[in-house]
Amino acid sequence: MNTTEKVAVCSRSFSKNSVLRADLLEKYKNVTFNDAGEKLCGESLIEFLRGHDKAITGLERIDESILKELPELKVIGKYGVGLDMIDFVAMRKYKKRLGWVGGVNRRSVSELVISFAVVMLRHVPIAQHEVQVGIWIQHMGGLLSGRTVGIIGCGFIGKDLVQLLQPWDCTILANDILDFPEFYTNYGVIPVGIEELLQRSDIVTLHVPIDDSTRNILSEERLGLMKQTAILINIARGGLIDEIALKKMLLEKRIAAAAFDVFAIEPPEDKELLSLPNFLATPHIGGSAEEAILLMGRSAISGLDENAVPEVTD
């Protein structure tokens, strides 16, 4: 057990998890958990981290304004797979080390994608609401089997989704800035441009990070390329899709349905969008399976000891 270094756990969900707490305390004696359940940012985050050698962070934004105030902080173990909250340039400038493993929650996310696709194809949200208010209508839905699924972003989660879709006999289209010819060949995936993917797919699902190259990647113009019968799924990051344009298209039935787990502003504020019968919303639960939480947490714990100063790419 490490009895000298002090560890701060910023993440509220990690701090509440008894198994992860016990795992961390087996390795480190001096740990400060976020037991108050505060959403840490800016000055409150700096004060929480002050005096600690290492930290486990989740959705907290770590940038130069934070790191310049914490010369004693040496290592960050990342809880979760998204890195858009961490400023790599600042990490490198202040020689901070990062422990992170990609894709540890991929099965949790990819299973939710399939569940979203099935429930929207079968009109489950509106059917449930109608039954609750005394309306009994047997909606005619469709199968996921045999559909064309377009995956924007074929990294850890995209690849896992491809594998889960194999028994469904779907045509799978993929768009990614990288090429994975061996994987595509092995699983019968067809690499295409994003416009072709949108035009051909019955289900479109996004699995890319949020940065300057992907922000609003599905603009109003691109959304207009989708089939009128298509379903759009976003369990990746808010800000990838023009939500205002999407709402208009859902209202006008130019897109059949959409299911979002993430939003540009969370919690989402557009009550009209949330109330649409062909829209399903969940509160950022893509990685919130018990098994995924433990994998992400243990990865963050390992990252306190296995880490490196992050590389900065152009």
Backbone bond lengths (Angstrom), bond angles and torsions (degrees), N, CA, C in turn:
res aa  C-N    CA-C-N  psi(-1)  N-CA   C-N-CA  omega(-1)  CA-C   N-CA-C  phi
1 M - - - 1.469 - - 1.523 110.34 -
2 N 1.325 115.83 137.55 1.457 121.28 176.81 1.532 108.37 -83.02
3 T 1.325 116.50 116.18 1.463 120.38 -176.20 1.524 113.03 -105.33
4 T 1.328 117.08 -0.16 1.466 119.55 -175.62 1.519 113.31 -106.10
5 E 1.341 118.30 -44.04 1.460 120.84 -175.89 1.528 111.12 -77.25
6 K 1.312 115.18 141.55 1.458 121.61 179.41 1.524 109.91 -100.85
7 V 1.339 115.98 133.89 1.460 122.60 -177.22 1.523 109.62 -118.32
8 A 1.323 116.05 133.29 1.463 121.52 175.28 1.523 109.01 -110.77
9 V 1.318 116.57 129.91 1.465 121.66 177.42 1.527 108.00 -106.10
10 C 1.337 116.04 104.59 1.464 120.96 -177.78 1.520 112.28 -76.79
11 S 1.320 116.09 -36.45 1.457 121.09 -173.93 1.522 112.13 -62.13
12 R 1.325 115.08 129.71 1.460 120.18 179.13 1.525 111.69 -70.45
13 S 1.340 116.62 -41.71 1.470 118.94 -176.71 1.527 110.89 -69.94
14 F 1.327 117.56 -37.48 1.465 120.43 175.35 1.526 109.30 -62.22
15 S 1.333 116.08 -45.23 1.465 120.24 -177.02 1.523 112.26 -62.26
16 K 1.338 117.07 -28.93 1.468 120.92 -178.49 1.529 112.87 -85.57
17 N 1.330 117.21 -10.39 1.464 120.71 -174.21 1.530 110.08 -88.85
18 S 1.319 116.22 112.74 1.474 120.35 -174.60 1.521 112.31 -64.68
19 V 1.331 117.39 -34.46 1.464 120.21 -179.64 1.531 110.69 -68.19
20 L 1.328 116.61 -45.35 1.465 119.97 -179.76 1.530 111.26 -67.67
21 R 1.313 116.93 -37.66 1.464 119.95 176.32 1.529 110.18 -58.39
22 A 1.332 115.95 -46.53 1.465 120.30 -178.74 1.529 110.82 -64.59
23 D 1.334 116.93 -41.30 1.466 120.60 179.00 1.523 111.24 -60.88
24 L 1.341 116.13 -43.56 1.462 119.91 -178.96 1.527 111.13 -68.18
25 L 1.328 116.62 -41.17 1.467 120.53 -178.15 1.532 112.10 -69.86
26 E 1.313 116.98 -17.39 1.466 119.30 173.23 1.523 111.25 -70.19
27 K 1.333 116.39 -26.75 1.462 121.00 -177.22 1.526 113.24 -100.52
28 Y 1.332 115.99 -33.64 1.458 120.66 -176.18 1.528 110.04 -128.70
29 K 1.329 115.11 132.88 1.460 119.46 -178.54 1.525 111.75 -83.81
30 N 1.330 116.44 -40.85 1.463 121.21 -173.98 1.528 110.51 -96.77
31 V 1.326 116.60 92.57 1.463 121.84 -176.70 1.534 109.34 -125.55
32 T 1.326 115.18 133.35 1.461 120.93 172.95 1.525 108.05 -108.94
33 F 1.318 116.94 116.19 1.460 122.12 178.62 1.530 109.66 -95.32
34 N 1.324 115.71 154.68 1.464 121.21 176.43 1.528 108.14 -84.28
35 D 1.326 115.74 67.79 1.466 120.98 -175.99 1.519 112.35 -72.94
36 A 1.324 116.79 -18.79 1.464 119.73 177.59 1.517 111.54 -77.16
37 G 1.327 116.55 -11.67 1.462 120.21 179.27 1.512 113.13 68.22
38 E 1.318 117.34 30.07 1.463 120.94 -178.49 1.525 111.54 -78.37
39 K 1.325 115.15 145.70 1.447 121.00 170.32 1.519 107.02 -85.34
40 L 1.321 116.25 103.51 1.457 121.38 -170.86 1.521 111.51 -87.17
41 C 1.304 115.60 130.00 1.460 120.75 175.90 1.527 108.66 -159.97
42 G 1.313 116.27 155.38 1.456 120.62 176.69 1.518 112.64 55.60
43 E 1.335 116.12 -129.15 1.459 121.56 -176.00 1.525 112.62 -62.20
44 S 1.336 116.93 -37.98 1.471 118.67 -179.60 1.525 111.12 -66.21
45 L 1.330 116.79 -34.19 1.465 120.46 177.15 1.523 110.55 -69.44
46 I 1.328 116.44 -42.58 1.468 120.25 178.57 1.527 110.33 -60.03
47 E 1.321 117.02 -46.21 1.462 120.60 -178.91 1.518 111.89 -64.66
48 F 1.322 116.23 -37.15 1.463 119.48 179.12 1.528 111.00 -66.18
49 L 1.330 116.32 -38.87 1.468 120.96 -176.87 1.525 113.44 -82.84
50 R 1.314 117.17 -19.53 1.456 120.63 -174.15 1.537 110.89 -58.30
51 G 1.335 115.16 134.66 1.452 120.68 178.18 1.516 114.89 86.18
52 H 1.343 117.01 2.14 1.470 120.98 -179.95 1.524 110.86 -105.95
53 D 1.327 115.20 146.45 1.465 121.64 179.37 1.529 111.93 -85.45
54 K 1.334 115.56 -32.25 1.459 121.43 -175.84 1.525 109.21 -138.31
55 A 1.335 115.41 159.26 1.465 119.42 -179.80 1.512 110.56 -146.65
56 I 1.317 114.62 150.99 1.466 121.97 169.26 1.522 106.52 -112.03
57 T 1.323 116.12 120.52 1.464 120.96 -178.86 1.520 110.14 -120.04
58 G 1.331 114.90 153.96 1.458 121.22 178.01 1.509 110.70 -118.92
59 L 1.342 115.85 -91.80 1.461 121.17 -178.61 1.525 112.51 -96.19
60 E 1.324 117.71 7.04 1.455 121.23 179.60 1.532 110.43 -72.46
61 R 1.322 115.85 138.38 1.468 120.12 179.86 1.528 109.56 -83.29
62 I 1.327 114.56 120.51 1.462 121.30 -179.90 1.527 108.14 -111.03
63 D 1.330 116.28 106.28 1.461 120.27 -179.33 1.529 109.48 -134.52
64 E 1.321 116.51 -170.36 1.466 119.94 -174.99 1.526 112.13 -61.83
65 S 1.327 117.20 -36.63 1.464 119.64 -179.31 1.522 112.02 -61.36
66 I 1.326 116.75 -26.91 1.466 121.84 177.61 1.520 110.35 -85.76
67 L 1.320 116.55 -51.09 1.462 121.16 -171.36 1.518 113.27 -67.42
68 K 1.320 117.74 -32.50 1.470 119.34 -178.09 1.523 111.91 -67.30
69 E 1.338 116.62 -20.35 1.457 121.23 179.97 1.528 113.03 -91.36
70 L 1.339 116.76 -1.87 1.474 120.50 -173.13 1.523 111.44 -128.22
71 P 1.332 117.82 68.04 1.479 119.40 -178.93 1.520 113.28 -63.30
72 E 1.329 116.85 -24.81 1.461 120.03 -178.12 1.529 112.92 -78.94
73 L 1.334 117.47 -19.80 1.466 120.85 -178.73 1.526 109.73 -74.41
74 K 1.325 117.07 123.89 1.465 121.37 -175.17 1.528 113.46 -109.16
75 V 1.329 116.73 -34.51 1.469 120.46 -170.22 1.519 110.59 -136.84
76 I 1.338 115.87 141.31 1.460 122.26 170.67 1.528 108.48 -120.89
77 G 1.312 116.15 124.56 1.461 121.54 171.44 1.520 107.35 -96.94
78 K 1.326 116.91 121.61 1.471 120.80 -173.68 1.517 110.62 -87.78
79 Y 1.339 114.79 121.96 1.463 122.71 176.87 1.521 107.09 -95.62
80 G 1.328 116.56 107.19 1.463 121.56 -173.19 1.508 110.03 112.67
81 V 1.324 115.19 167.58 1.469 118.89 -172.27 1.525 113.75 -100.27
82 G 1.327 117.83 -17.80 1.454 120.05 -178.37 1.517 111.42 -77.14
83 L 1.331 116.56 136.98 1.459 121.58 -179.71 1.524 112.42 -112.93
84 D 1.334 117.20 6.73 1.465 119.50 -176.58 1.522 112.65 -69.33
85 M 1.339 118.33 -12.60 1.457 120.89 178.50 1.527 112.46 -89.12
86 I 1.323 117.22 -3.14 1.466 120.89 -176.30 1.526 110.09 -114.84
87 D 1.321 116.31 126.64 1.460 123.31 179.70 1.525 108.69 -85.70
88 F 1.326 116.46 102.56 1.460 120.76 -177.52 1.524 112.08 -63.50
89 V 1.326 117.27 -37.00 1.465 120.70 -179.62 1.524 110.26 -61.73
90 A 1.342 115.70 -44.49 1.461 119.98 178.91 1.525 111.13 -67.68
91 M 1.324 117.09 -39.50 1.464 120.26 177.44 1.523 110.46 -58.13
92 R 1.317 116.01 -43.89 1.461 120.29 -179.15 1.532 111.05 -69.99
93 K 1.319 116.98 -39.84 1.467 121.67 -179.80 1.522 110.89 -59.32
94 Y 1.328 116.85 -41.38 1.459 120.84 -176.59 1.531 112.49 -99.04
95 K 1.344 115.55 10.96 1.469 122.24 175.40 1.530 113.02 55.74
96 K 1.317 114.83 42.12 1.465 120.97 175.42 1.525 109.05 -90.59
97 R 1.302 116.17 143.16 1.458 121.61 -178.02 1.532 110.17 -100.46
98 L 1.333 115.58 147.87 1.466 121.55 -177.50 1.520 109.85 -124.03
99 G 1.324 115.43 129.82 1.460 121.72 172.44 1.514 109.30 -108.91
100 W 1.322 116.57 118.56 1.468 120.80 -173.26 1.521 109.56 -154.83
101 V 1.338 116.05 141.71 1.463 121.53 173.69 1.526 107.61 -127.76
102 G 1.314 116.89 127.34 1.458 120.73 -177.88 1.519 112.93 -79.86
103 G 1.315 115.34 147.50 1.458 120.63 168.63 1.506 117.30 77.71
104 V 1.340 118.52 11.45 1.467 118.09 -176.14 1.532 112.58 -69.30
105 N 1.320 117.62 -18.71 1.478 119.46 179.04 1.527 112.32 -104.71
106 R 1.329 117.14 16.88 1.464 119.41 -170.24 1.523 113.63 -61.61
107 R 1.317 118.64 -38.61 1.462 119.51 -178.25 1.533 111.00 -68.14
108 S 1.314 116.79 -36.36 1.460 119.90 177.28 1.524 111.16 -60.81
109 V 1.324 116.64 -42.40 1.464 120.80 -178.94 1.525 111.33 -73.06
110 S 1.317 117.48 -46.47 1.467 119.94 -175.20 1.525 111.91 -66.51
111 E 1.327 118.15 -33.90 1.465 119.56 175.39 1.530 110.89 -65.90
112 L 1.346 116.38 -37.22 1.465 118.98 178.91 1.525 111.04 -67.21
113 V 1.327 117.30 -35.17 1.467 120.54 176.18 1.526 109.97 -58.60
114 I 1.308 116.64 -47.13 1.465 119.94 -178.96 1.525 110.58 -64.57
115 S 1.329 116.72 -40.22 1.467 118.35 179.42 1.516 110.68 -65.04
116 F 1.341 117.91 -39.91 1.463 121.09 176.49 1.523 110.79 -60.46
117 A 1.327 115.72 -45.47 1.464 119.55 -178.42 1.527 110.81 -60.23
118 V 1.317 116.69 -44.93 1.470 120.30 -177.54 1.528 111.01 -66.66
119 V 1.333 117.72 -47.07 1.464 118.46 -175.11 1.527 111.88 -69.12
120 M 1.342 117.57 -30.19 1.458 118.34 178.01 1.529 111.07 -77.54
121 L 1.323 117.38 -35.92 1.463 119.84 175.72 1.523 111.46 -63.75
122 R 1.336 116.81 -30.33 1.468 121.04 -178.32 1.522 112.69 -99.91
123 H 1.333 117.94 8.25 1.470 123.01 176.15 1.529 112.22 58.01
124 V 1.313 116.85 36.36 1.460 120.42 -175.82 1.537 113.08 -63.82
125 P 1.344 120.40 -44.86 1.477 117.94 -177.60 1.524 113.85 -58.59
126 I 1.330 117.67 -47.91 1.467 119.51 -179.11 1.529 110.86 -69.82
127 A 1.329 116.78 -35.25 1.468 119.59 178.73 1.527 110.61 -63.71
128 Q 1.328 117.42 -42.25 1.463 120.11 178.64 1.525 111.00 -62.95
129 H 1.332 116.19 -44.52 1.461 119.68 179.75 1.526 111.11 -60.14
130 E 1.327 116.11 -43.26 1.463 119.56 -178.83 1.526 111.98 -64.08
131 V 1.325 116.53 -41.55 1.466 119.39 178.39 1.530 110.21 -62.16
132 Q 1.335 116.43 -39.77 1.463 120.34 -178.92 1.530 112.45 -63.16
133 V 1.342 116.77 -29.77 1.478 119.81 -178.65 1.533 111.75 -101.84
134 G 1.332 116.17 12.18 1.455 119.72 173.15 1.510 115.86 90.81
135 I 1.318 117.62 14.95 1.470 121.15 178.25 1.525 108.27 -101.80
136 W 1.321 116.72 130.49 1.465 121.50 -176.71 1.529 108.64 -120.81
137 I 1.333 115.12 91.74 1.466 121.02 179.16 1.520 108.84 -124.99
138 Q 1.294 116.55 128.03 1.469 120.35 178.58 1.528 108.99 -88.13
139 H 1.320 115.37 97.39 1.462 120.81 -178.79 1.524 110.68 -69.64
140 M 1.300 116.31 139.94 1.453 121.51 177.01 1.524 108.51 -90.32
141 G 1.312 115.94 114.90 1.463 121.09 179.91 1.511 112.00 -108.85
142 G 1.313 115.43 -160.48 1.460 120.42 -179.90 1.516 110.77 -142.60
143 L 1.317 115.87 167.68 1.459 122.01 -178.98 1.526 111.24 -88.19
144 L 1.319 115.19 150.69 1.465 120.25 167.22 1.521 109.39 -75.01
145 S 1.300 116.30 -33.93 1.467 121.08 -179.97 1.525 110.74 -54.22
146 G 1.316 115.20 131.85 1.455 120.88 176.40 1.513 115.58 81.65
147 R 1.331 117.73 -2.22 1.474 120.52 -179.62 1.524 110.92 -77.05
148 T 1.329 114.66 166.42 1.458 120.96 172.29 1.516 108.27 -98.46
149 V 1.338 115.56 120.12 1.460 122.09 -178.12 1.522 108.58 -109.81
150 G 1.319 116.83 125.30 1.457 122.46 178.13 1.513 110.51 -105.16
151 I 1.335 116.38 122.60 1.460 122.15 -177.01 1.526 108.63 -110.70
152 I 1.318 116.14 114.76 1.461 121.09 177.41 1.526 107.69 -95.48
153 G 1.328 115.77 105.27 1.454 121.73 -174.63 1.517 110.02 102.35
154 C 1.341 116.22 103.95 1.465 119.46 -175.71 1.529 110.51 -114.35
155 G 1.333 114.93 53.69 1.455 121.00 175.16 1.518 110.14 -87.66
156 F 1.323 116.46 -142.59 1.466 120.66 -176.90 1.529 111.48 -56.13
157 I 1.332 117.20 -50.40 1.461 120.72 -175.83 1.522 110.65 -72.89
158 G 1.329 116.75 -43.80 1.453 119.73 178.61 1.515 112.28 -57.25
159 K 1.314 116.77 -43.80 1.471 120.72 179.30 1.527 111.34 -66.08
160 D 1.336 116.59 -39.74 1.461 119.30 178.59 1.519 110.67 -64.67
161 L 1.324 116.59 -39.11 1.462 120.77 177.39 1.524 110.99 -63.07
162 V 1.312 116.66 -41.62 1.472 120.62 176.82 1.520 110.05 -55.56
163 Q 1.324 116.81 -45.45 1.463 120.32 -178.28 1.529 111.54 -66.82
164 L 1.331 117.02 -40.22 1.465 119.28 179.12 1.527 112.07 -66.58
165 L 1.324 116.88 -27.78 1.463 120.79 -177.45 1.534 113.39 -80.29
166 Q 1.311 117.86 -9.64 1.464 119.91 -175.08 1.529 113.69 -54.36
167 P 1.340 120.80 -45.61 1.475 119.23 -179.45 1.530 114.04 -69.83
168 W 1.340 117.87 -12.16 1.455 121.31 -176.88 1.528 111.88 -85.81
169 D 1.315 116.54 -5.11 1.469 121.23 176.39 1.530 111.84 57.46
170 C 1.327 115.40 41.43 1.459 120.39 178.89 1.530 110.65 -88.67
171 T 1.324 115.77 151.22 1.458 120.78 164.59 1.524 106.42 -81.16
172 I 1.323 117.35 124.48 1.458 120.73 -174.39 1.522 109.86 -113.91
173 L 1.326 115.32 120.40 1.461 122.90 174.91 1.525 108.03 -104.84
174 A 1.328 116.82 145.13 1.462 119.98 179.75 1.514 110.17 -136.37
175 N 1.325 114.12 143.81 1.458 120.69 174.18 1.523 108.16 -131.21
176 D 1.331 115.80 126.94 1.458 120.39 -178.79 1.520 108.32 -153.46
177 I 1.331 116.32 152.33 1.466 119.26 177.72 1.525 111.24 -71.34
178 L 1.341 116.55 -17.82 1.463 121.71 175.84 1.521 109.49 -106.55
179 D 1.324 115.30 161.25 1.464 120.43 178.74 1.526 109.20 -110.47
180 F 1.311 116.96 137.86 1.460 122.04 179.70 1.530 108.57 -128.37
181 P 1.333 117.53 65.56 1.473 120.48 -170.84 1.519 114.19 -58.95
182 E 1.331 118.04 -40.17 1.464 119.83 -178.38 1.529 110.32 -67.20
183 F 1.329 116.88 -44.31 1.470 120.45 178.46 1.517 110.14 -63.39
184 Y 1.326 117.13 -45.34 1.460 120.52 -179.44 1.525 111.12 -59.42
185 T 1.313 116.54 -42.95 1.467 120.59 179.98 1.523 111.22 -65.32
186 N 1.333 115.79 -44.33 1.469 120.15 -177.63 1.524 112.64 -61.89
187 Y 1.342 116.83 -32.54 1.459 120.24 -174.31 1.529 113.31 -113.77
188 G 1.300 117.15 11.13 1.461 120.28 175.25 1.513 114.13 67.09
189 V 1.319 117.27 31.18 1.463 121.77 -179.83 1.526 109.89 -86.86
190 I 1.328 115.84 140.54 1.466 121.23 -179.36 1.527 108.78 -106.66
191 P 1.333 118.84 110.85 1.465 119.84 177.67 1.529 110.79 -75.86
192 V 1.325 116.73 132.42 1.465 121.19 -177.00 1.530 109.17 -143.22
193 G 1.316 115.88 165.72 1.451 121.01 171.71 1.520 110.35 -70.32
194 I 1.323 116.03 160.47 1.463 119.13 -174.41 1.527 112.27 -65.65
195 E 1.338 117.09 -34.62 1.466 119.14 179.77 1.520 111.05 -66.58
196 E 1.334 116.68 -43.23 1.464 119.70 178.05 1.520 110.83 -63.87
197 L 1.327 116.42 -40.13 1.470 120.09 178.69 1.521 110.83 -59.12
198 L 1.321 116.81 -44.65 1.460 120.42 -178.71 1.528 111.42 -66.00
199 Q 1.310 116.77 -37.20 1.459 120.70 -178.15 1.530 112.27 -70.92
200 R 1.323 117.40 -32.80 1.461 120.88 -172.43 1.528 114.89 -95.70
201 S 1.311 118.19 -21.66 1.470 120.83 -167.79 1.523 113.11 -83.04
202 D 1.336 114.32 142.94 1.465 121.53 170.22 1.532 110.43 -85.91
203 I 1.326 115.60 -33.63 1.461 122.95 176.04 1.518 107.00 -124.66
204 V 1.331 117.46 128.43 1.465 122.16 174.70 1.518 107.52 -116.70
205 T 1.333 116.90 127.17 1.459 120.80 -179.85 1.522 109.76 -132.77
206 L 1.335 115.79 137.53 1.466 120.85 -175.12 1.517 111.35 -104.01
207 H 1.340 115.50 139.14 1.460 121.28 178.65 1.526 109.84 -146.02
208 V 1.337 114.88 57.46 1.460 121.74 179.09 1.524 108.77 -124.53
209 P 1.341 117.84 156.60 1.463 120.47 174.56 1.522 110.15 -74.83
210 I 1.307 116.44 169.50 1.459 120.80 176.62 1.530 108.75 -101.28
211 D 1.315 115.87 119.74 1.460 122.34 174.48 1.527 107.73 -153.70
212 D 1.305 116.65 -172.45 1.462 119.18 -176.44 1.521 112.99 -62.56
213 S 1.325 117.14 -26.36 1.468 120.22 -178.16 1.521 112.81 -83.31
214 T 1.337 117.54 -19.47 1.466 120.19 -176.24 1.524 113.42 -113.86
215 R 1.317 118.01 -12.92 1.455 120.05 -179.35 1.528 109.77 -58.19
216 N 1.332 116.38 128.36 1.475 122.04 -178.17 1.531 111.66 58.45
217 I 1.320 116.49 34.24 1.471 120.89 -178.83 1.527 110.77 -61.30
218 L 1.333 116.84 -30.98 1.456 120.66 171.88 1.521 108.04 -102.73
219 S 1.321 114.46 83.76 1.457 122.78 177.77 1.525 109.80 -75.39
220 E 1.314 115.91 175.41 1.464 119.94 177.13 1.526 110.85 -57.86
221 E 1.332 115.93 -40.11 1.465 119.44 -179.87 1.514 111.49 -63.64
222 R 1.319 117.06 -44.33 1.463 119.42 -179.48 1.522 111.87 -71.07
223 L 1.315 117.46 -37.49 1.466 119.06 176.26 1.523 110.76 -59.34
224 G 1.314 115.63 -32.30 1.462 120.28 179.41 1.517 113.96 -66.72
225 L 1.335 117.22 -12.92 1.470 120.96 178.03 1.534 112.26 -82.00
226 M 1.322 117.41 -15.89 1.458 120.33 -174.33 1.525 111.64 -72.61
227 K 1.324 114.81 153.53 1.457 120.72 176.11 1.529 110.25 -62.88
228 Q 1.306 115.35 150.72 1.458 120.10 176.38 1.525 111.06 -64.98
229 T 1.315 117.09 -24.86 1.466 122.05 -179.16 1.523 113.28 -94.82
230 A 1.333 117.52 4.31 1.464 121.45 -172.13 1.526 112.22 -79.69
231 I 1.335 114.24 157.95 1.462 122.87 176.42 1.527 107.95 -119.83
232 L 1.329 116.11 133.66 1.464 122.29 -179.29 1.525 109.58 -110.15
233 I 1.351 115.74 131.27 1.465 121.61 -178.34 1.526 109.10 -124.26
234 N 1.334 115.87 131.88 1.466 119.77 174.50 1.523 109.79 -131.64
235 I 1.342 114.91 107.03 1.462 121.53 174.59 1.529 108.37 -119.43
236 A 1.329 116.75 20.32 1.463 120.73 -175.09 1.527 110.95 -97.30
237 R 1.321 116.63 -80.94 1.458 122.17 -178.94 1.524 109.60 -146.79
238 G 1.329 116.58 145.10 1.447 120.24 172.21 1.519 109.82 -68.87
239 G 1.326 115.96 151.84 1.451 120.18 179.67 1.511 114.50 95.89
240 L 1.333 116.75 -5.19 1.461 120.11 178.21 1.527 111.89 -79.97
241 I 1.331 116.24 -21.57 1.465 121.97 -171.89 1.525 109.68 -126.35
242 D 1.308 116.58 141.28 1.458 122.20 173.46 1.532 107.91 -72.36
243 E 1.316 116.47 98.24 1.463 120.60 -173.76 1.527 112.42 -68.82
244 I 1.316 117.05 -31.33 1.464 119.98 178.71 1.529 110.41 -67.10
245 A 1.337 115.38 -45.19 1.466 119.42 178.20 1.519 110.83 -64.83
246 L 1.322 116.78 -39.30 1.464 120.42 179.23 1.523 110.63 -61.59
247 K 1.321 117.05 -44.82 1.470 119.94 179.73 1.525 110.63 -57.78
248 K 1.314 116.77 -44.20 1.463 120.68 179.79 1.523 110.76 -60.99
249 M 1.324 116.79 -42.62 1.464 120.29 -178.99 1.513 112.00 -69.62
250 L 1.315 118.01 -34.43 1.463 120.85 175.91 1.528 110.67 -67.70
251 L 1.326 116.15 -41.07 1.455 120.71 178.17 1.522 111.43 -62.49
252 E 1.328 115.37 -39.69 1.467 120.77 -177.64 1.520 112.08 -88.57
253 K 1.350 116.32 2.37 1.470 123.24 179.25 1.535 112.07 58.80
254 R 1.327 115.68 33.88 1.464 120.34 172.99 1.520 111.15 -85.17
255 I 1.321 116.34 -14.42 1.462 124.63 167.64 1.522 105.46 -131.75
256 A 1.319 116.47 136.52 1.467 118.97 -172.42 1.519 112.85 -67.02
257 A 1.330 117.03 -45.67 1.458 119.51 -173.90 1.521 109.97 -163.77
258 A 1.333 115.20 163.72 1.462 121.21 175.75 1.513 109.06 -147.12
259 A 1.324 115.95 150.92 1.465 122.24 177.25 1.522 107.94 -136.57
260 F 1.327 116.42 121.94 1.470 122.21 -176.71 1.526 110.40 -121.61
261 D 1.321 115.03 138.06 1.461 122.07 170.66 1.525 110.58 -107.89
262 V 1.333 116.51 -10.64 1.465 122.26 -176.19 1.527 109.44 -136.70
263 F 1.323 115.75 151.57 1.455 121.05 -176.20 1.526 110.01 -140.93
264 A 1.332 115.31 158.96 1.462 120.28 178.41 1.523 110.73 -60.58
265 I 1.338 116.58 -38.30 1.460 122.73 173.83 1.521 107.35 -120.93
266 E 1.316 116.60 127.23 1.465 120.14 -179.66 1.530 110.23 -123.27
267 P 1.333 118.04 129.13 1.468 127.25 -3.79 1.533 111.27 -64.84
268 P 1.338 116.92 151.21 1.469 120.02 -179.38 1.524 111.25 -66.42
269 E 1.329 115.09 147.48 1.460 120.70 -175.56 1.529 113.66 -108.49
270 D 1.332 117.17 -9.95 1.463 120.51 -176.78 1.530 109.65 -83.63
271 K 1.316 116.11 90.90 1.468 120.84 -176.55 1.526 112.06 -65.22
272 E 1.322 116.85 -30.65 1.465 119.58 179.19 1.519 110.29 -64.85
273 L 1.332 116.72 -44.49 1.467 120.20 177.19 1.524 110.53 -60.94
274 L 1.322 116.68 -46.75 1.457 120.93 -176.39 1.522 112.76 -63.89
275 S 1.321 117.26 -26.15 1.464 120.88 -176.37 1.526 113.65 -89.62
276 L 1.330 117.38 -4.29 1.465 119.19 -177.95 1.523 110.42 -65.96
277 P 1.332 117.60 138.68 1.462 120.07 -178.78 1.530 113.89 -68.86
278 N 1.327 117.11 -18.75 1.467 120.30 179.55 1.526 111.71 -105.40
279 F 1.340 115.61 25.73 1.461 120.74 177.77 1.521 109.34 -130.78
280 L 1.333 115.83 132.97 1.463 122.19 178.30 1.523 108.70 -118.12
281 A 1.323 116.64 131.70 1.465 121.29 179.47 1.523 110.18 -126.51
282 T 1.330 115.39 137.69 1.465 121.65 171.88 1.531 107.92 -129.53
283 P 1.341 118.25 157.26 1.468 122.10 -170.83 1.529 114.52 -90.14
284 H 1.339 116.22 63.82 1.472 122.43 174.63 1.533 111.19 56.58
285 I 1.334 115.03 56.01 1.469 121.13 -175.82 1.522 112.40 -107.04
286 G 1.335 117.30 10.42 1.465 119.57 -175.10 1.514 114.14 -52.68
287 G 1.331 117.06 -42.07 1.462 120.40 -179.47 1.514 113.10 -96.84
288 S 1.336 117.25 7.33 1.464 120.32 -172.16 1.518 113.13 -92.37
289 A 1.308 115.25 52.78 1.462 120.58 166.39 1.532 106.64 -102.97
290 E 1.312 117.50 142.35 1.463 120.49 -176.18 1.525 111.77 -52.91
291 E 1.328 114.98 -42.08 1.470 118.60 -178.39 1.524 111.20 -65.04
292 A 1.342 116.20 -39.66 1.466 120.21 -179.87 1.520 111.36 -68.89
293 I 1.329 116.99 -38.89 1.465 121.17 178.93 1.520 110.49 -59.08
294 L 1.319 116.66 -44.08 1.460 119.93 179.69 1.521 111.35 -66.31
295 L 1.331 117.17 -41.05 1.466 119.83 178.47 1.526 110.91 -63.59
296 M 1.338 117.12 -43.72 1.459 120.39 -179.64 1.522 110.90 -66.32
297 G 1.334 115.96 -41.53 1.458 119.62 -179.44 1.511 112.62 -65.62
298 R 1.317 116.58 -43.62 1.471 119.62 179.70 1.519 111.45 -68.91
299 S 1.326 116.31 -31.12 1.459 119.88 174.25 1.528 110.34 -64.68
300 A 1.337 116.58 -41.67 1.469 120.13 178.41 1.520 111.08 -64.74
301 I 1.329 117.27 -39.46 1.467 120.97 177.79 1.526 109.86 -62.61
302 S 1.328 116.61 -46.35 1.473 120.43 177.49 1.521 111.02 -59.91
303 G 1.341 115.38 -34.63 1.457 120.01 -178.73 1.513 114.14 -65.30
304 L 1.331 117.02 -19.53 1.458 119.37 176.04 1.517 111.87 -67.40
305 D 1.331 116.44 -24.76 1.466 121.51 -179.69 1.528 113.16 -109.42
306 E 1.340 116.30 -27.12 1.470 121.03 -178.34 1.517 107.39 -115.11
307 N 1.326 117.12 102.32 1.461 120.98 -170.85 1.520 111.34 -156.25
308 A 1.314 115.81 174.88 1.457 121.25 179.27 1.518 108.77 -160.02
309 V 1.330 116.53 157.56 1.446 120.26 172.27 1.521 106.64 -68.22
310 P 1.350 118.42 123.79 1.474 119.50 -173.75 1.516 112.74 -64.94
311 E 1.321 114.17 145.97 1.454 120.97 174.92 1.520 109.84 -76.81
312 V 1.302 116.52 147.81 1.460 121.76 176.65 1.520 108.05 -114.43
313 T 1.339 116.00 120.65 1.461 120.55 -179.80 1.501 110.09 -106.80
314 D 1.323 116.79 152.30 1.462 121.42 178.90 1.508 109.86 -74.76
